[in-house]
Amino acid sequence: MKAPKDYIVFPLDVPDARQAMIYVSALKDHVGLFKVGLELFISQGPEILKAIREVAGRRVFLDLKLHDIPATVIRAFRAASAYQPEFVTVHCDEGDQILREVAENNLGNTKILAITVLTSLNARKLHALGYAQTYVDDLSALVLLKARMAREAGCQGVVCSGLEVARIKQEVGRDLIAVTPGIRPAWSVVDQDDQKRIVTPGQAVKNGADYVVIGRPIRDAKDPPQAARQVAEEIASALS
């Protein structure tokens, strides 16, 4: 059975390996996965993945948000999966063909997470981007559309906000892994946050989230390990 701390994904949103490894060392016993995004992976390369494993012995989530023509994404996914991360992210915006082709060319154990709608987007931004009014009025409908597309294409999971995860589990499938960013414990709400669709860790887990991505509330705390423990306690309460 998964422990409460194992739901926590900590994003290493820092520019270099020195800073990343400070957090890895401090949080290795308090979170389930470390997420390596574009900034750190581009600045440090694959060696950062090896360094994290050597110190933490933990799984790595490689958040590259791959988005290009199918042939390019397939080759990029193969290259990324060679480092054996737990997850690699791929955007849904090119449609089901690209997701299906990546899934068919996934020869290892790396799980494909499809990006549905970024948690920085809201109705106003969707309108500005030219989305149909149906999706502007009901953003969750767009998330569900992309989640179904990902499931049918063979992806193992999706990235979605905690606001949509319950409907995804109910309508698309409970075995579809749901990773929810935009998580903010009540004690850590920040003014002018770039995350628009946020929920607390407890709410996300109650709604069915399999993993919650929590960065700033832990990273910016005076005592990051203690902040991670507080999050785990909230998750434990939700699970009980």
CORDAJO-V66507 format. One record per residue. N is the residue number from 1. PSI is psi in radians with two decimals (999 if undefined). Layout:
n:psi
N:PSI
N:PSI
This chain:
n:psi
1:2.42
2:2.27
3:2.72
4:-0.70
5:-0.44
6:-0.21
7:-0.33
8:2.20
9:2.13
10:2.07
11:2.20
12:1.22
13:1.18
14:2.79
15:-0.23
16:2.92
17:-0.61
18:-0.87
19:-0.68
20:-0.78
21:-0.39
22:-0.80
23:-0.66
24:-0.80
25:-0.70
26:-0.56
27:0.05
28:-0.47
29:0.13
30:-0.10
31:2.85
32:-0.71
33:2.67
34:2.23
35:2.17
36:2.08
37:-2.95
38:-0.78
39:-0.91
40:-0.70
41:-0.69
42:-0.68
43:-0.54
44:-0.37
45:-3.03
46:-0.34
47:-0.47
48:-0.55
49:-0.74
50:-0.72
51:-0.71
52:-0.78
53:-0.69
54:-0.62
55:-0.76
56:-0.42
57:0.51
58:2.84
59:2.66
60:2.42
61:1.99
62:1.80
63:1.42
64:-0.25
65:0.99
66:2.33
67:1.85
68:-2.90
69:2.71
70:-0.81
71:-0.69
72:-0.75
73:-0.71
74:-0.82
75:-0.68
76:-0.71
77:-0.76
78:-0.77
79:-0.73
80:-0.73
81:-0.31
82:-0.39
83:0.04
84:0.80
85:2.78
86:-0.76
87:2.62
88:2.38
89:2.50
90:2.36
91:2.61
92:-0.16
93:-0.31
94:-0.05
95:-3.06
96:-0.42
97:-0.83
98:-0.68
99:-0.74
100:-0.74
101:-0.65
102:-0.79
103:-0.72
104:-0.41
105:0.24
106:1.75
107:-0.04
108:-2.68
109:0.01
110:2.32
111:2.45
112:2.15
113:2.13
114:2.26
115:2.12
116:-1.48
117:2.18
118:2.51
119:-0.09
120:-0.16
121:2.54
122:-3.06
123:-0.74
124:-0.74
125:-0.65
126:-0.69
127:-0.78
128:-0.51
129:-0.09
130:0.30
131:2.65
132:2.57
133:-0.51
134:-0.75
135:-0.48
136:-0.74
137:-0.47
138:1.45
139:-0.57
140:-0.50
141:-0.63
142:-0.72
143:-0.78
144:-0.69
145:-0.81
146:-0.59
147:-0.74
148:-0.73
149:-0.78
150:-0.75
151:-0.83
152:-0.47
153:-0.27
154:0.19
155:2.61
156:-0.33
157:3.14
158:2.78
159:2.15
160:2.87
161:2.85
162:-0.25
163:-0.44
164:-0.20
165:-0.61
166:-0.78
167:-0.63
168:-0.80
169:-0.70
170:-0.71
171:-0.38
172:-0.63
173:2.26
174:-0.36
175:-0.08
176:2.10
177:2.29
178:2.06
179:2.18
180:1.97
181:-3.00
182:0.62
183:2.25
184:1.92
185:2.64
186:-0.53
187:0.06
188:0.29
189:2.28
190:2.35
191:2.60
192:0.64
193:2.43
194:-0.13
195:2.16
196:-0.62
197:1.42
198:2.68
199:2.94
200:2.83
201:-0.74
202:-0.76
203:-0.76
204:-0.80
205:-0.70
206:-0.60
207:-0.21
208:0.10
209:2.37
210:-0.48
211:2.54
212:2.27
213:2.05
214:1.95
215:-1.44
216:-0.74
217:-0.53
218:-0.85
219:-0.70
220:0.00
221:2.67
222:-0.57
223:1.53
224:-0.75
225:-0.69
226:-0.69
227:-0.72
228:-0.67
229:-0.67
230:-0.73
231:-0.77
232:-0.64
233:-0.68
234:-0.69
235:-0.75
236:-0.70
237:-0.70
238:-0.65
239:-0.47
240:999
